[in-house]
Every structure is written in C-alpha cells, then in structure tokens.
Amino acid sequence: MSNPESNPRTKPKRVNLAVYSAELRRLQTELVAMQEWVKDSGARIVVIFEGRDAAGKGSAIKRVTEFLNPRIARIVALPVPTERERGQWYFQRYIEHLPSTGEIVLMDRSWYNRAGVEHVMGYCTPDEYRRFLHQAPLFERMLVEDGILLVKYWFSVSDHEQEARFRSRLKDPMRRWKLSGTDLFSITKWVDYSRAKDEMFVHTDLPEAPWWVVESEDKRAARLNMISHLLSIVPYEHREPPTVNIPSRPVAADYERPPRELNRPVPDYAATLAQPGQTKPASRKSKSGSASKSRSASKSAAKETAKKTAATSKSQSKQEKSKQEKSKQDKAARKAAAGQAGSPAETAAP
C-alpha cells in the first residue's frame, strides 16, 4: 500500500458548515438504523481508529456514538498497561473488550500501539515488535473467522496540520488536556512514525481486514467520509420500528405530594444569565458577587427549610402524643362503662 503521507498534498477546501451539519445528521440517523440491525441480528463489529496524534480519531468516534445506545456501542480507550498486563500475552488485555453478540466496539487506538508508539519510543523490545507483526495477522484472522466484522481506519494528517492543531490545543483550556509530552515529542519523531506506519501496513493490510485511510486535513470531511464508508461495508438492513402506544396515566387519588417548601432546591443560576436582547452578562467580579449572594441565599433557604422541617416534625410529634392521650382516655372510658354494666348482673345472681 502506498504511503499517502509521503506525497505532497494541498489543503482541501473546508466543507461548508451547513452542508456538513445536515449530512452528518443524516448519516447519524443511518448509524442508529445500523445499531438496531446489530442488536436484532446479533452481529459483532470492531472498528479500530488509528493515526497520528491530533489526526481527528477522537472527534470522529464522538460523532459516531453521539446518538447510539452506550449499551450496544461502546468506546474502548485503554490506559498504559499495568505491571501485570506487561507480563501477559500482548493481545490478552484487548480480548476482554471484544464485542459479544449484538455489540459494536470502537477502539480509540488498539493493539497497534505496539507497531507505532511502543516501537518508535522504545517501549517494547525489537523481538516483541517483530513478534507483533507476525502475530497480528493471525490474531485478526481468528477474529474474522469467528464472525467479527473488523474495520481498521488510519486517519492521515500532514505535519503542518498536526502542528497547527497542537497549537490550537495549547490555547484552548477545554482541550489542553489532550496534549501530552509524548504528543509534543512525536514532532521530533515524524519520520520514524512514518516508517513504522509503512511497515505496519505491509504486514497487517489483510484481505479479510484491510486498512482504510481517511484523509483528515479537514476534520469535517474526514468524519463524513469515514461514517459513510462504515455504513457502506456493514450489511445492515432497516428494521421497521415496533408500534408504540403511550398508556394514559392513572389518576393518583391516594397520593398527595409533600409541600415543595420542604425540598432543598438547586439555586437558579440560569436565571442570572442575560437573555438575548438584554444587557450583556455581568463581569467576572460581579459574577463572583452574584455567586456569593447565591450561596448565601442557598444557605438561608437551607436554614429556612430546616426550621420548617423541625416545625413539621414537632407538630407531628404533638399530634402523635395527642392521639396516644386520646387513646388512653378512650380505654379508661370503656373500662368504666364495662364496670357499670356488670354490677347489676352480679347482684341478681343467686
């Protein structure tokens, strides 16, 4: 297989956002139909997502699973192997995550870590690396022979685009966690990773489980292309959804909800935000003040609730005591009445 990353490429024109959103929605609807077929047919699917750091693997997986049932389609992203796992057969820790009947497993990186980062960074020995390249095709053929549909994607990104995405992550506090020291060091190992990927393709591009390359310079296009391709190779059929009748709700005549005042409400933070057409949100300083006021209001509400709860408990206790006292009085009255009724009978006895 040729190496697409060794060939010069031009930055593709980005897919229009409106077009992308509409088509993504359509494809995601098809993914739900595919999921229902997998559940009903008992199919087993494994989709492997590999590629360089920041190539768009995670965001593609996110769009695939966005509307799927997590009990049917699950993501596997394993951490660094433990000391015990390092002593196992290399593929062993992945086996327990393979799908059962009616399941889809999406692997955010996979056993191919050994062919890539472990080999390039020296985390495995040369013998372990060579053994992997020999065993991976055997392992995958066993999976396919057993009935698993194995799909392998390589997300291909240029060095310039990867660096641009790294810099973007540095500026984004919500995505900075994605950037690790290994990611940054991989910049200095670009050619080594390219050679490792080429070697991996030579040994593991199988007729039963080929590598599919997703050009990922434009993430929008990459997601649409990958999802569309996945749908084209899974032999799913549309299932007619069952007819569902929502039953009428019975009247709960014997239930009375406790007063809302007894609840401990979450402060209405949303009400403090500016709505369209209103003044813009308060500054950070005033927001801090609002938050402080909100906390004070919350504490006051909690105290008030505690008082009401205590008052309610006290009232209930008084009522219970009153009931007990009344019960005692009733018993005494019944005894007195019984004594008065029994005296004449005793006198009349011979």
Secondary structure, 3 states (H helix, E strand, C coil): CCCHHHCCCCCCCCCCHHHHHHHHHHHHHHHHHHHHHHHHHCCEEEEEEEECCCCCHHHHHHHHHCCCCCCCEEEECCCCCCHHHHCCCCCHHHHCCCCCCCEEEEEECCHHHCCCHHHHCCCCCHHHHHHHHHHHHHHHHHHHHCCCEEEEEEEECCHHHHHHHHHHHHHCCCCHHHCCHHHHHHHHHHHHHHHHHHHHHHHHCCCCCCEEEEECCCHHHHHHHHHHHHHHHCCCCCCCCCCCCCCCCCCCCCCCCCCHHHCCCCCCHHHHCCCCCCCCCCCHHHHHHHHHHHHHHHHHHHHHHHHHHHHHHHHHHHHHHHHHHHHHHHHHHHHHHHHHHHHHHHHHCC
